[in-house]
Amino acid sequence: MWWCDELTSMFTLGDSHIDTGNALIIAAPVMPIWTDKPPYGETFFGHPAGRFSDGRVIIDFIAEEFGLPFLPAVLAKSSNVSQGVNFAVGGATAVEVGFLERNNLVPFKLPNNSELGWFGFVGDVLKACCGAGGAYNWDPNAFCGMPGAAACRNPSAYVSWDGVHYTEAANRYIARGWLYLYGPYADPPILTAVQH
């Protein structure tokens, strides 16, 4: 692909949906965080990789498309950041949290179950793949990675990994929607903008 030769690095800002390990590095000394425990990372990495997913997150798919390596978390203090670094950290917001609370805003809205079936997700896809029971397989006292929580057998059939974050399958779908002409999530799609 011609654009792979032109893009030599990528630097990203964001929240837990593209964090590649910064939240884990920040939180580990002061509070428990569960992304360093199985089953996080199981689908692609085979072990926890600092991501809030069963595998790759959106930015991993975008880096891959441009022929770049997965972006290291800036707090990992990688010796080589010439091809980019990820500044995203779980819990980050673009606006002050009070604004979101005062205006009753939510970070995202999912379509209903029947619409999700159009994208290859089947069954009760709004349930979290990894959780500890309840109507949506989500319990604030037993997050994914904690004792009592378990992962589903087929994460690729689910949208939600842990009740808050996407599965690798959903991350791939979103990334493709940002990158390509048929994607409704970026206007213009990233690859169209890069070509100009």
C-alpha positions in Angstrom: 0.0 0.0 0.0 1.5 3.3 -1.1 0.6 5.2 2.2 2.7 2.8 4.3 5.8 4.3 2.8 4.7 7.8 3.6 3.6 7.4 7.2 6.6 6.7 9.4 5.1 7.3 12.8 1.9 7.8 14.7 1.2 9.5 18.1 -2.1 9.0 19.8 -4.2 10.6 22.5 -7.3 9.0 24.0 -8.9 7.0 26.7 -9.2 3.3 27.7 -10.5 2.3 24.3 -7.0 2.8 22.8 -4.8 2.7 25.9 -1.9 0.2 25.3 -0.8 0.2 29.0 -0.6 3.7 30.5 -3.5 3.2 32.9 -1.9 0.0 34.2 1.5 1.7 34.7 -0.1 4.7 36.5 -2.5 2.6 38.7 -0.3 -0.4 39.6 1.5 1.3 42.5 -1.6 2.8 44.2 -4.7 0.8 43.3 -5.7 -2.5 41.9 -6.4 -2.7 38.2 -7.5 -5.9 36.5 -6.1 -5.5 33.0 -2.9 -7.2 34.0 -4.8 -10.4 34.8 -6.2 -13.1 32.5 -8.4 -13.3 30.6 -7.4 -9.8 29.3 -5.4 -10.1 26.1 -6.3 -13.8 25.6 -7.6 -13.5 22.0 -4.5 -12.0 20.3 -1.6 -11.8 22.7 -2.4 -15.0 24.7 -1.7 -13.0 27.9 -2.6 -9.6 29.4 -1.1 -6.8 27.4 -2.2 -3.6 29.2 -5.2 -3.2 27.0 -8.8 -3.0 28.1 -9.9 -5.8 25.8 -9.6 -9.5 25.1 -7.0 -8.6 22.4 -6.1 -5.7 20.2 -7.7 -2.2 20.6 -8.7 0.2 17.8 -5.3 1.9 17.5 -3.6 -1.5 17.0 -5.6 -2.2 13.9 -4.9 1.3 12.5 -1.1 1.0 13.2 -1.2 -2.4 11.5 -2.9 -1.0 8.4 -0.2 1.6 8.1 2.6 -1.0 8.5 3.6 0.4 11.9 4.3 -1.6 15.0 1.9 -1.6 17.9 2.4 1.7 19.7 4.1 1.4 23.1 2.5 3.2 26.1 4.5 6.4 26.7 4.9 5.5 30.4 6.6 2.3 29.4 9.6 4.5 28.5 10.4 2.5 25.4 13.9 3.0 24.1 12.6 3.5 20.6 9.6 5.7 19.9 10.7 6.7 16.4 7.6 5.1 14.9 5.3 6.5 17.5 4.0 6.3 21.0 0.6 6.1 22.7 -0.4 8.8 25.2 -3.9 7.4 25.7 -4.8 6.5 29.3 -7.8 4.8 30.7 -10.2 7.2 32.3 -9.1 10.2 30.3 -11.8 12.5 29.0 -11.7 15.3 26.4 -13.8 17.6 28.6 -14.0 18.1 32.4 -15.9 15.2 34.0 -18.3 17.6 35.8 -19.5 18.9 32.4 -20.5 15.3 31.4 -22.2 14.8 34.8 -24.1 18.1 34.8 -25.4 17.5 31.3 -26.2 13.8 31.7 -24.0 12.8 28.8 -22.9 9.3 28.1 -19.6 8.4 26.3 -21.3 6.2 23.7 -24.6 4.7 22.5 -24.9 1.2 21.2 -27.5 0.2 18.7 -30.1 -2.4 19.7 -29.5 -6.1 19.6 -31.2 -6.6 16.2 -28.9 -4.0 14.5 -25.8 -5.6 16.0 -26.7 -8.8 14.2 -26.1 -7.0 10.9 -22.4 -6.8 11.8 -21.9 -10.5 12.7 -22.5 -10.3 16.4 -25.1 -12.9 17.5 -27.2 -13.8 20.5 -27.4 -11.5 23.5 -24.5 -9.3 22.3 -25.1 -6.5 24.8 -24.0 -8.8 27.6 -20.3 -8.5 28.6 -18.2 -11.5 27.5 -16.2 -11.4 30.7 -18.1 -10.8 33.9 -19.6 -12.4 37.0 -23.3 -12.7 36.1 -26.4 -10.5 36.2 -28.6 -9.3 33.4 -25.6 -8.0 31.4 -22.9 -10.2 32.9 -21.6 -7.2 34.7 -21.1 -6.8 38.4 -19.3 -3.7 39.8 -18.0 -5.9 42.6 -16.5 -8.5 40.3 -14.9 -6.9 37.3 -13.3 -9.0 34.6 -10.0 -10.3 35.9 -11.2 -10.5 39.5 -12.0 -13.7 41.3 -15.5 -14.9 40.4 -15.5 -13.4 36.9 -15.1 -15.6 33.8 -14.8 -15.0 30.1 -17.2 -16.4 27.5 -16.0 -19.1 25.1 -16.3 -16.9 21.9 -15.4 -13.2 22.5 -15.8 -12.5 18.8 -19.6 -13.0 19.1 -19.8 -10.1 21.6 -19.5 -6.3 21.4 -18.6 -5.8 25.0 -15.5 -7.4 26.6 -16.0 -6.4 30.2 -19.2 -4.3 30.4 -17.3 -1.1 29.5 -14.8 -1.9 26.8 -15.1 -3.5 23.4 -14.0 -7.0 22.4 -11.2 -7.3 19.8 -13.9 -8.1 17.2 -15.7 -4.9 17.9 -12.4 -2.9 17.9 -11.6 -4.3 14.5 -15.0 -3.4 13.2 -14.7 0.2 14.5 -11.1 0.6 13.2 -12.3 -0.5 9.7 -15.1 2.0 9.9 -12.6 4.8 10.6 -10.1 3.6 7.9 -12.2 2.7 4.8 -14.7 4.3 2.5 -17.5 2.1 3.7 -17.0 3.2 7.3 -19.4 5.7 8.9 -17.2 6.5 11.9 -14.8 9.1 10.4 -15.6 11.7 7.8 -13.7 11.5 5.7 -12.4 8.0 6.4 -8.7 8.1 7.5 -7.4 6.4 4.3 -9.3 8.9 2.1 -7.9 11.8 4.1 -4.3 10.4 3.9 -4.6 10.0 0.1 -5.1 13.7 -0.3 
